[in-house]
Amino acid sequence: MRGTQQMGVFQRPAEADKIPTTENGVKIGILSGTHLSEPHPEFKRIIETRLKEVDRIFHAGDIVDRSIIEYLSSLKELTAVCGNMDPPDIQRDLPKSCFQ
């Protein structure tokens, strides 16, 4: 997959910008591996630009700091799982999987 990386965020090329939509029309935004200690201005700009049209955000782990969870959930409904780089408090509070 071609793309660019800014501040640790991989951005897909413009031709791949179609937002995934569920069968019932819910638009979803998916991200993982933020590895940030806080939601920096550039991260916020990217999220608010790229995910402005989604109904729900899924974070697939390696959030690293609770402030990222708080920020994302303040924007949209958030479903998140923990990753191996998340600290013990996040690993305790988030599931390892959303699938049963």
C-alpha positions as CSV (number, residue, x, y, z in Angstrom):
1,M,0.0,0.0,0.0
2,R,1.3,3.4,-0.9
3,G,1.0,6.3,1.5
4,T,2.8,8.9,3.6
5,Q,3.7,9.0,7.2
6,Q,3.5,12.1,9.4
7,M,4.2,12.2,13.1
8,G,3.8,8.4,13.2
9,V,0.5,8.5,11.4
10,F,0.2,6.5,8.2
11,Q,-2.0,8.3,5.7
12,R,-3.4,6.4,2.8
13,P,-3.3,8.1,-0.7
14,A,-6.3,10.2,-1.7
15,E,-7.7,7.5,-4.1
16,A,-8.1,5.2,-1.1
17,D,-10.1,7.7,1.0
18,K,-13.4,5.9,0.9
19,I,-14.7,5.6,4.5
20,P,-15.6,2.0,5.4
21,T,-19.4,1.7,5.9
22,T,-21.2,-1.1,7.8
23,E,-24.2,-2.9,6.3
24,N,-26.6,-0.5,8.1
25,G,-24.8,2.5,6.8
26,V,-22.6,3.4,9.8
27,K,-19.4,5.0,8.7
28,I,-16.4,3.8,10.7
29,G,-12.9,5.1,11.3
30,I,-10.2,2.7,12.3
31,L,-6.8,3.5,13.8
32,S,-4.2,1.8,15.9
33,G,-0.7,2.3,17.4
34,T,-1.1,5.9,18.3
35,H,1.8,5.6,20.8
36,L,1.3,9.2,22.0
37,S,1.6,10.6,25.5
38,E,-1.1,13.2,24.7
39,P,-3.3,14.2,21.8
40,H,-0.8,16.6,20.1
41,P,-2.1,19.4,17.9
42,E,-1.0,17.6,14.7
43,F,-2.7,14.4,15.8
44,K,-5.9,16.3,16.5
45,R,-5.8,18.0,13.1
46,I,-5.3,14.7,11.3
47,I,-8.1,13.0,13.3
48,E,-10.5,15.9,13.0
49,T,-9.9,16.1,9.2
50,R,-9.7,12.4,8.3
51,L,-12.5,11.1,10.7
52,K,-14.9,14.0,10.6
53,E,-17.5,12.1,8.6
54,V,-17.4,8.9,10.6
55,D,-20.1,7.8,13.1
56,R,-17.8,5.6,15.2
57,I,-14.1,5.2,15.9
58,F,-12.4,1.8,16.4
59,H,-8.9,1.9,18.0
60,A,-7.1,-1.4,17.6
61,G,-4.6,-1.0,20.5
62,D,-1.3,0.5,21.5
63,I,-3.1,3.7,22.7
64,V,-0.4,4.2,25.3
65,D,-2.1,7.0,27.2
66,R,-5.6,7.4,28.6
67,S,-5.8,11.0,27.3
68,I,-6.0,9.6,23.8
69,I,-9.1,7.5,24.8
70,E,-10.6,10.6,26.4
71,Y,-10.0,12.8,23.3
72,L,-11.3,10.2,20.8
73,S,-14.4,9.4,22.8
74,S,-15.1,13.1,23.1
75,L,-15.4,13.3,19.3
76,K,-17.3,10.1,18.4
77,E,-18.5,6.8,19.9
78,L,-15.3,4.9,20.6
79,T,-14.6,1.1,20.7
80,A,-11.1,0.3,21.7
81,V,-9.0,-2.7,22.7
82,C,-5.7,-2.8,24.5
83,G,-2.4,-3.6,22.8
84,N,0.9,-5.0,24.1
85,M,2.4,-1.5,24.5
86,D,-0.4,-0.2,26.6
87,P,0.3,0.4,30.3
88,P,-1.3,-1.9,33.0
89,D,-4.2,0.4,33.8
90,I,-5.3,0.5,30.1
91,Q,-4.8,-3.2,29.7
92,R,-6.9,-3.8,32.8
93,D,-9.7,-1.5,31.6
94,L,-9.9,-2.4,27.9
95,P,-10.6,-5.8,26.4
96,K,-8.0,-7.6,24.3
97,S,-10.6,-8.3,21.6
98,C,-14.0,-7.1,20.5
99,F,-14.8,-10.4,19.0
100,Q,-16.1,-13.4,20.9
